[in-house]
Amino acid sequence: MAAHACCDVVADGATTPAGAAASGRLRLRRPSRALMKKARKLRKAAGGKRPRPAAASRTKRVAAIRRKMEALRRLVPAAPCGEERADGRLEELLLHAAGYILRLQMQVRVMQVMVHALNDNPED
């Protein structure tokens, strides 16, 4: 059983970690208040967050970006025959999505003009 660096490993009746290992019966003792206070002070100085391994946080970020790319790919319809398919790269997908948004905006403007033209009273 491995102990944290902040916890003291003590055996029943033993006062040192070496004596604890020799007796074979280990128990974890709670860290002292002073040690906990020091740890809180260090975390607060570091920005209040516990440091995470860089590889784990990078992996989580990459996974989140992949999920979002897949969601965007499902929202944006397949490219027409004349356009390039945005399958692989993030830049291509974002450019394809931007073009799709512009086409939707243009359709909305055209429909607004049509509604305005049809609702105009010729008597005014």
Stockholm file with secondary structure:
# STOCKHOLM 1.0

chainA/1-124         MAAHACCDVVADGATTPAGAAASGRLRLRRPSRALMKKARKLRKAAGGKRPRPAAASRTKRVAAIRRKMEALRRLVPAAPCGEERADGRLEELLLHAAGYILRLQMQVRVMQVMVHALNDNPED
#=GR chainA/1-124 SS CCCCTTSEEEETTCCSHHHHHHHSCEEEECCCHHHHHHHHHHHHHTTSSCCCCHHHHHHHHHHHHHHHHHHHHHHSCCCCTTSCCCCSCHHHHHHHHHHHHHHHHHHHHHHHHHHHHHHCCTTC
#=GC SS_cons         CCCCTTSEEEETTCCSHHHHHHHSCEEEECCCHHHHHHHHHHHHHTTSSCCCCHHHHHHHHHHHHHHHHHHHHHHSCCCCTTSCCCCSCHHHHHHHHHHHHHHHHHHHHHHHHHHHHHHCCTTC
//
